[in-house]
Amino acid sequence: MSQPRVLVLRAPGTNCDLETAHAFERAGAVAERLHVERVRENPKVLDDFQVLCLAGGFSYGDDVSAGRILGNQIRLKLGDDFRRFRDAGKLILGICNGFQILLKSGLLLEDDAPKSGGPPSAQATLALNESGRYEDRWVRLAVRGDKCVFFSGVESMYLPVAHAEGKFVTRDAEVLAQLEAAGQACLKYRPLEEEGSAAAAAPSSGTHTVPYPANPNGATNDIAGICDPTGRVCGLMPHPERHIDATQHPRWTRMKQLPPEGDGFAIFKNAVRYFR
C-alpha cells in the first residue's frame, strides 16, 4: 500500500483535526476529516481507512467530563464497528481529548466484566490535574519498551500538553502492575533538563516520581500514554501534531542547528510506515 488512508474523527468541540490531518498528510498518508454523525450514518465507511485518529479538543464541550459524551456515543452506537476496525489489524490513535475518548469508550482498555450483576468496571481514567487548573506547557517524554507501533525507534520527545484532565489513574494497583509488566505504559513524563535524571531513574511506586511541572498533571507512575496489548491502539496526552516542524520548538531561534523535523512527526511517520 503506497498511501494509507487516515480517518480523523471530529465532533462538536474538536479543534485539532486540521493540524492532525496535515501531520498525517506530511507523513505520506491520505487523510480525511469526518464528523462522527457521518460515520454513524454509514459505519461501512470505516472499511476505506487503515488508521483511525481521534484528535484533540473539547468534544461536546467536555460538559460532563472530558471525552465522556463522545466516548459514550462510540460505545453505544459505534462500538462493534470500531472494534471490528481495531481487530482487523488497523491502527487507532487518540491524542489528548482523543485519549480520554478511547478510555471512556472502552476501545483502548476494555472494561472488566460486571461482578455480581453490577456495571462494567473501567480499568483506568484520566482525572483532573493535581494542580487544579488547565496546564498548557511543553514537557519532556521518554518512550518505554518497544511494544507500541507509534513510538517505534523513538527514545525521547519534547512535546506540548494542553489539558485540564490528564492525570492517568488506574482502578487499582493490580491494573497498574499489569500495564507496566506488559509494556503498555509506553510513554512517560521525565524530568526537565535542569532537574537531572535522578527522578527518571527512581523505581515506580504507584505514584508519580517526576515532580510538577515536568509531570504536569500528577499522572500515576508518570504515565503520559499507553497502548493496548497489540501495540496498535495508543492514547497519549501530549500533542505530537503541534511539533512536526523544528520551528514549532519554543526555543528554535536559539538553536545552533535546527533538527530536520519536530519530535512529534515520528509518530505519524510510524503510522504510515506500518502499512508500507
Secondary structure, 3 states (H helix, E strand, C coil): CCCCEEEEEECCCECCHHHHHHHHHHCCCEEEEEEHHHHHHCHHHHHHCCEEEECCECHHHHCCCCCHHHHHHHHHHHHHHHHHHHHCCCEEEEECHHHHHHHHHCCCCCCECCCCCCCCECCEEEECCCCCCCEEEEEEEEECCCCCHHHCCCCEEEEEEEECCCEEEECCHHHHHHHHHCCCCCEEEECCHHHCCHHHHCCCCCCCCCCCCCCCCCCHHHEEEEECCCCCEEEECCCHHHCCCHHHCCCHHHCCCCCCCCCCHHHHHHHHHCCC
